[in-house]
Amino acid sequence: MPIIQSRLDLDFYKLTMAQVILRHYRDVRVRWAFTNRTAGVALHEHIRLAELRDEINHAHALRSTGEELNYLREDPNIARILPGLFSEEFLAFFRELQLPEVLADIVPGPNGVNELRIETEGTWPEVTFWETYILSILTELYGRDLCKRSGTSQWEIYREGDRRLEEKIELLGGHPDVRFTEFGTRRRFSGPWQEHVLDRLLVEIPTQVVGTSNVMLAKYFGIAPVGTFAHEMFMVLYARAKALGSLAPVAAAHDEVLRVWWDAYGEPLSIALTDTFGSEFFFSRFSREQALAWRGQRLDSGDPVEEGEKAIAFYERNGVNSQDKLLLPSDGLTAEMMVALTEHFAGRARVAHGWGTNATNDVGFAPLSLIVKAVGAEGHGTVKLSNNPAKAMGSAEDIEAVKREVGYADRAAQPVVY
């Protein structure tokens, strides 16, 4: 059975971003590439190239069904976010969407050792959708190979995964103030396992599950799809600003992302992603008026306690009540971390978590850290600094230029968990 069976088997923010991109940046060309950040794992030794290409081709051939489009148009959980969230223009675009071709091959790497290369390029509203599909395909193919090599059956995988999940549910159930969204689509062990995990969470600790980032599963379970926007918005608009000759492309990208996002969705989807160029730069350009209006912030790199404290300090400096604001940690979280963070910020900010790989890919095998990111747009490279230098992306020259513009202070790199 193919891995990707629905156009909705993706993260919700892919849809919300694509609608803004379609409206404002229809003809911007963007190049995407795959990176394996897991040292010591040669992915091409675990995944047959022909099988990978078959899965990509199947995903490429999928089309949105009338039922799926009606779901996006009429679902009450989506309407509760914002009535008429998706315009008829966007739904017509999604119905006719044809994904660009994907290049998948095995090539010599920088050190002479072969590596898996996956790249795609196209106009931004179309090519953006490949990110989650490719990552879900890769992680599931890798998991299948590990099972085959180790002689582990699906029953054994589920037994061990359920044992680990049981411990997490017991811990979380004992701390009912911990609330989270299931964020595990991109690095899940498999699609069926993600569904099984979410099913158990909804049965056993339902009041703690805010929703899921996976649109297909939100539809299936009748729960809220959750997501706003990703680093991609800042990264691509930075490259576009360079192409347009901006002397301050980081500032231009930052300001434009927040402006077009607010214009599109207003308060309901106003969770700001603070770390693309470092949170210090973000706060230096986030006005008091924006701080009052936006619902909160997603903390996606760096120490989540330190980053949360920075956010609360920013609110306090600007006379904004942090108790009214939402902090959304989402970087490599475990159940234990979610409990600790909820307790740490209790009474000072609202906290909900994005629980990803540790929820949907903890079955006994070590999960990989894989990314598919926008690496170029309009002939210029993209950049992401992050609050963790180990997650930085871009050419050395571009990274240094961005650091100079934002005044980025060098800091120690932290291990990248996922």
C-alpha positions as CSV (number, residue, x, y, z in Angstrom):
1,M,0.0,0.0,0.0
2,P,1.5,3.4,-0.9
3,I,2.6,5.6,2.0
4,I,0.9,8.8,0.9
5,Q,-2.7,8.0,0.2
6,S,-4.3,11.5,0.5
7,R,-3.4,15.0,-0.5
8,L,-4.4,15.9,3.1
9,D,-1.7,13.7,4.7
10,L,0.3,16.7,5.5
11,D,0.7,19.4,8.1
12,F,-2.0,22.0,8.4
13,Y,0.4,24.9,8.1
14,K,1.2,23.8,4.6
15,L,-2.3,24.8,3.6
16,T,-2.5,28.0,5.5
17,M,0.9,29.1,4.2
18,A,0.1,28.1,0.6
19,Q,-3.0,30.2,0.6
20,V,-0.9,33.3,1.6
21,I,1.8,32.3,-0.9
22,L,-0.8,31.9,-3.7
23,R,-2.3,35.3,-3.0
24,H,1.0,37.3,-2.8
25,Y,3.9,35.3,-4.3
26,R,2.3,33.1,-7.0
27,D,5.3,33.3,-9.4
28,V,8.2,33.1,-7.0
29,R,10.5,30.2,-7.9
30,V,11.8,28.1,-5.0
31,R,14.3,25.3,-4.8
32,W,14.0,22.6,-2.1
33,A,16.6,20.0,-1.0
34,F,16.8,17.1,1.4
35,T,19.4,16.9,4.2
36,N,20.1,14.0,6.5
37,R,21.4,15.5,9.8
38,T,21.9,12.1,11.4
39,A,25.6,11.3,11.6
40,G,26.6,7.8,10.9
41,V,23.4,6.8,8.9
42,A,23.9,6.4,5.2
43,L,20.2,6.5,4.2
44,H,20.8,5.2,0.7
45,E,21.9,1.9,2.2
46,H,18.5,1.5,3.8
47,I,16.2,2.8,1.1
48,R,16.0,1.3,-2.4
49,L,16.1,4.1,-4.9
50,A,13.4,2.5,-7.1
51,E,11.0,2.1,-4.2
52,L,11.6,5.7,-3.2
53,R,10.9,6.9,-6.7
54,D,7.7,4.8,-6.9
55,E,6.4,6.4,-3.7
56,I,7.2,9.9,-4.9
57,N,5.5,9.2,-8.2
58,H,2.4,7.9,-6.4
59,A,2.3,11.1,-4.3
60,H,2.8,13.1,-7.5
61,A,-0.2,11.5,-9.1
62,L,-2.6,12.1,-6.2
63,R,-5.4,14.7,-6.6
64,S,-7.7,16.2,-4.1
65,T,-11.2,14.6,-3.9
66,G,-14.4,16.5,-3.7
67,E,-14.9,15.1,-0.2
68,E,-11.5,16.5,0.9
69,L,-12.3,19.9,-0.6
70,N,-15.7,20.0,1.1
71,Y,-14.0,19.2,4.4
72,L,-11.6,22.2,4.0
73,R,-14.6,24.3,3.0
74,E,-17.2,23.2,5.6
75,D,-15.6,21.4,8.6
76,P,-16.8,23.0,11.9
77,N,-13.4,22.6,13.5
78,I,-11.9,24.6,10.8
79,A,-14.7,27.1,10.8
80,R,-14.1,27.6,14.6
81,I,-10.6,28.8,13.7
82,L,-11.9,31.3,11.3
83,P,-15.1,31.1,9.3
84,G,-14.3,30.7,5.6
85,L,-10.7,30.1,6.4
86,F,-9.9,28.8,2.9
87,S,-11.1,30.9,0.0
88,E,-12.8,29.4,-3.1
89,E,-9.8,30.6,-5.1
90,F,-7.5,28.6,-2.9
91,L,-9.7,25.5,-3.0
92,A,-9.8,25.7,-6.8
93,F,-6.1,25.9,-6.8
94,F,-5.7,22.9,-4.5
95,R,-8.1,20.9,-6.6
96,E,-6.0,21.4,-9.7
97,L,-2.6,21.3,-8.0
98,Q,0.1,19.5,-9.9
99,L,3.3,19.0,-7.9
100,P,6.6,19.7,-9.6
101,E,8.8,16.8,-10.6
102,V,11.3,15.5,-7.9
103,L,14.8,14.4,-8.6
104,A,15.9,11.5,-6.4
105,D,19.3,10.0,-6.9
106,I,22.4,8.7,-5.2
107,V,25.4,11.0,-5.7
108,P,29.0,11.4,-4.3
109,G,28.9,13.6,-1.2
110,P,31.4,16.3,-0.3
111,N,33.7,13.7,1.4
112,G,33.5,11.3,-1.5
113,V,31.0,9.0,0.2
114,N,27.7,8.4,-1.7
115,E,24.6,10.0,-0.3
116,L,20.9,10.3,-1.2
117,R,20.0,13.5,-3.1
118,I,16.4,14.7,-3.3
119,E,15.7,18.0,-4.9
120,T,12.7,19.8,-6.4
121,E,12.0,23.2,-7.8
122,G,9.0,25.1,-9.0
123,T,6.7,28.0,-8.3
124,W,6.3,28.4,-4.5
125,P,2.6,27.6,-4.1
126,E,3.1,24.2,-5.8
127,V,6.5,23.1,-4.6
128,T,5.9,23.9,-1.0
129,F,3.7,20.8,-0.6
130,W,6.5,18.3,-1.2
131,E,8.2,18.9,2.2
132,T,5.9,16.8,4.4
133,Y,5.2,14.1,1.7
134,I,8.9,13.4,1.1
135,L,9.8,13.3,4.8
136,S,6.9,10.9,5.6
137,I,8.0,8.7,2.7
138,L,11.6,8.6,3.8
139,T,11.0,7.8,7.5
140,E,8.5,5.0,6.7
141,L,10.8,3.4,4.1
142,Y,13.7,3.6,6.6
143,G,11.6,2.0,9.3
144,R,10.5,-0.8,7.0
145,D,14.2,-1.5,6.3
146,L,15.1,-1.6,10.0
147,C,12.4,-4.1,10.6
148,K,13.5,-6.3,7.8
149,R,17.2,-6.2,8.8
150,S,16.4,-6.9,12.5
151,G,13.8,-9.5,11.8
152,T,11.2,-7.5,13.8
153,S,7.6,-8.0,13.0
154,Q,4.9,-5.2,13.0
155,W,3.3,-6.9,16.0
156,E,6.6,-6.6,17.9
157,I,7.0,-3.0,16.8
158,Y,3.5,-2.1,18.0
159,R,4.1,-4.0,21.3
160,E,7.2,-2.0,22.1
161,G,5.8,1.2,20.9
162,D,2.7,0.7,23.0
163,R,4.7,-0.1,26.0
164,R,6.6,3.2,25.7
165,L,3.4,5.1,24.8
166,E,1.7,3.7,27.9
167,E,4.4,5.2,30.1
168,K,4.0,8.6,28.5
169,I,0.2,8.5,28.8
170,E,0.4,7.6,32.4
171,L,2.8,10.4,33.1
172,L,0.8,13.0,31.1
173,G,-2.5,11.8,32.6
174,G,-1.1,12.5,36.0
175,H,-0.5,16.1,35.0
176,P,-3.8,17.2,33.4
177,D,-2.6,20.8,32.9
178,V,-0.3,19.6,30.2
179,R,-1.9,20.3,26.8
180,F,-0.4,19.5,23.4
181,T,-0.9,19.1,19.7
182,E,0.2,16.0,18.0
183,F,2.9,17.3,15.7
184,G,4.5,14.1,14.4
185,T,3.6,13.7,10.7
186,R,7.0,14.5,9.2
187,R,9.1,12.1,11.2
188,R,6.6,9.4,12.1
189,F,7.5,5.8,12.1
190,S,4.7,5.1,9.7
191,G,1.3,6.5,8.8
192,P,-0.7,3.7,10.5
193,W,1.5,4.1,13.7
194,Q,0.8,7.8,13.8
195,E,-3.0,7.1,13.6
196,H,-2.7,4.4,16.3
197,V,-0.8,6.8,18.6
198,L,-3.4,9.6,18.1
199,D,-6.2,7.2,18.6
200,R,-4.9,6.1,22.0
201,L,-4.2,9.7,23.1
202,L,-7.8,10.7,22.2
203,V,-9.2,7.7,24.1
204,E,-7.1,7.9,27.2
205,I,-6.2,11.6,27.7
206,P,-8.7,13.4,25.4
207,T,-8.9,16.6,27.3
208,Q,-5.2,17.2,27.0
209,V,-5.1,16.8,23.2
210,V,-5.6,20.2,21.5
211,G,-5.6,18.7,18.0
212,T,-3.2,17.4,15.4
213,S,-1.1,19.0,12.7
214,N,-2.1,16.2,10.3
215,V,-5.1,17.3,8.2
216,M,-6.1,13.8,7.1
217,L,-6.1,12.6,10.7
218,A,-8.0,15.7,11.9
219,K,-10.6,14.9,9.4
220,Y,-10.7,11.2,10.3
221,F,-11.0,11.7,14.1
222,G,-13.2,14.8,13.9
223,I,-10.7,17.0,15.8
224,A,-9.1,20.4,15.2
225,P,-6.2,20.7,12.7
226,V,-3.5,22.9,14.2
227,G,-0.8,25.0,12.6
228,T,0.2,28.5,11.4
229,F,3.4,29.1,9.5
230,A,7.0,27.8,9.3
231,H,10.5,29.1,8.9
232,E,10.0,28.8,5.1
233,M,8.1,32.1,5.0
234,F,11.0,34.1,6.4
235,M,13.6,32.2,4.5
236,V,12.1,32.5,1.1
237,L,11.1,36.2,1.6
238,Y,14.7,36.9,2.7
239,A,16.0,35.5,-0.6
240,R,13.3,37.4,-2.5
241,A,14.2,40.6,-0.8
242,K,17.9,40.1,-1.8
243,A,16.7,39.6,-5.4
244,L,14.8,42.8,-5.2
245,G,17.9,44.7,-4.1
246,S,17.0,45.3,-0.4
247,L,19.9,46.6,1.7
248,A,18.3,45.0,4.8
249,P,16.8,41.8,3.5
250,V,16.3,40.2,6.9
251,A,14.4,43.1,8.2
252,A,12.3,43.3,5.0
253,A,11.5,39.6,5.2
254,H,10.6,39.8,8.9
255,D,8.3,42.7,8.5
256,E,6.6,41.3,5.4
257,V,5.9,37.9,6.9
258,L,4.1,39.4,9.9
259,R,2.2,41.9,7.8
260,V,0.9,39.5,5.2
261,W,0.1,36.9,7.8
262,W,-1.9,39.2,10.0
263,D,-3.7,40.6,6.9
264,A,-4.7,37.1,5.9
265,Y,-5.8,35.6,9.2
266,G,-5.6,38.1,12.0
267,E,-5.7,37.0,15.6
268,P,-7.0,33.4,15.2
269,L,-3.7,32.2,13.6
270,S,-1.3,34.7,15.2
271,I,1.3,32.4,16.7
272,A,4.6,33.9,15.8
273,L,7.7,31.8,15.0
274,T,10.5,33.7,16.6
275,D,13.8,31.9,15.9
276,T,14.5,32.0,12.1
277,F,17.1,34.8,12.5
278,G,17.4,34.4,16.2
279,S,14.8,35.4,18.8
280,E,16.8,38.5,19.9
281,F,16.3,40.0,16.4
282,F,12.7,39.0,16.3
283,F,11.9,40.8,19.6
284,S,13.9,43.9,18.4
285,R,11.4,44.3,15.6
286,F,8.2,43.0,17.2
287,S,6.3,46.1,18.3
288,R,4.2,46.5,21.4
289,E,1.1,46.8,19.2
290,Q,2.0,43.4,17.7
291,A,2.7,41.9,21.1
292,L,-0.7,42.9,22.3
293,A,-2.4,41.7,19.2
294,W,-0.7,38.3,18.5
295,R,-1.8,35.3,20.5
296,G,1.7,34.0,21.3
297,Q,4.9,32.5,20.1
298,R,6.2,29.1,19.0
299,L,9.6,28.2,20.5
300,D,11.3,25.9,18.0
301,S,15.0,26.0,18.9
302,G,17.3,26.8,21.8
303,D,16.7,25.9,25.4
304,P,12.9,26.2,25.8
305,V,13.1,27.5,29.3
306,E,15.5,30.3,28.2
307,E,13.5,31.1,25.2
308,G,10.2,31.2,27.1
309,E,11.9,33.5,29.7
310,K,13.0,35.8,26.9
311,A,9.4,35.9,25.6
312,I,8.0,36.7,29.1
313,A,10.7,39.4,29.7
314,F,9.8,41.0,26.3
315,Y,6.1,41.1,27.3
316,E,6.9,42.6,30.7
317,R,9.2,45.3,29.1
318,N,6.3,46.3,26.9
319,G,3.6,46.3,29.5
320,V,1.9,43.2,28.1
321,N,0.4,40.6,30.4
322,S,2.2,37.4,29.6
323,Q,-0.5,35.4,31.4
324,D,-2.8,36.1,28.4
325,K,-0.2,34.9,25.9
326,L,0.5,31.4,24.6
327,L,4.0,29.8,24.6
328,L,4.2,26.8,22.2
329,P,7.5,24.8,22.6
330,S,7.9,22.4,19.7
331,D,11.6,21.3,19.5
332,G,12.4,17.7,20.3
333,L,9.9,17.5,23.2
334,T,9.4,14.4,25.4
335,A,6.5,13.8,27.8
336,E,8.9,14.6,30.7
337,M,9.9,17.9,29.1
338,M,6.3,18.9,28.5
339,V,5.5,18.3,32.2
340,A,8.5,20.3,33.3
341,L,7.8,23.2,31.0
342,T,4.2,23.4,31.9
343,E,5.1,23.6,35.6
344,H,7.9,26.1,35.0
345,F,5.7,28.6,33.3
346,A,2.6,28.0,35.3
347,G,0.8,31.2,36.3
348,R,3.1,33.4,34.0
349,A,2.0,32.3,30.5
350,R,-0.4,29.8,28.9
351,V,1.5,26.8,27.6
352,A,0.6,24.2,24.9
353,H,3.2,22.0,23.3
354,G,3.9,20.7,19.8
355,W,4.7,17.0,20.5
356,G,6.3,15.4,17.4
357,T,8.8,12.7,16.8
358,N,8.9,11.4,20.4
359,A,5.1,10.8,20.1
360,T,5.0,9.1,16.7
361,N,8.4,7.5,16.2
362,D,9.4,6.0,19.5
363,V,9.1,2.3,18.9
364,G,12.6,0.9,19.7
365,F,14.7,2.2,16.8
366,A,16.5,5.5,17.0
367,P,14.7,8.1,14.8
368,L,16.5,10.2,12.3
369,S,16.9,13.9,12.0
370,L,15.8,14.6,8.4
371,I,14.8,17.9,6.8
372,V,13.5,19.1,3.5
373,K,13.9,22.8,3.3
374,A,13.7,25.7,0.9
375,V,17.4,26.3,0.0
376,G,17.0,29.0,-2.8
377,A,14.5,31.4,-4.2
378,E,14.7,33.8,-7.1
379,G,18.3,32.9,-7.7
380,H,19.5,33.6,-4.1
381,G,20.2,31.3,-1.3
382,T,18.0,31.1,1.8
383,V,19.2,31.4,5.4
384,K,18.0,30.2,8.7
385,L,20.1,31.0,11.8
386,S,18.0,29.4,14.6
387,N,18.7,29.8,18.3
388,N,20.8,26.6,17.9
389,P,23.7,27.0,15.5
390,A,23.6,23.3,14.8
391,K,20.3,24.0,13.0
392,A,21.7,26.9,10.9
393,M,21.1,26.6,7.1
394,G,22.6,28.5,4.2
395,S,26.0,29.2,2.6
396,A,28.8,30.3,5.0
397,E,28.8,33.7,3.2
398,D,25.1,34.2,3.5
399,I,25.0,33.1,7.1
400,E,27.7,35.6,8.0
401,A,25.8,38.4,6.1
402,V,22.6,37.7,8.0
403,K,24.5,37.5,11.4
404,R,25.9,41.0,10.7
405,E,22.6,42.4,9.8
406,V,20.8,41.1,12.9
407,G,23.7,41.4,15.3
408,Y,23.5,37.6,16.0
409,A,25.7,36.7,19.0
410,D,27.6,33.4,18.6
411,R,26.5,30.7,21.0
412,A,27.3,27.1,21.7
413,A,25.6,24.6,19.4
414,Q,23.2,22.1,21.1
415,P,22.7,18.5,19.9
416,V,19.9,18.2,17.3
417,V,17.6,15.6,18.7
418,Y,15.3,15.2,15.7
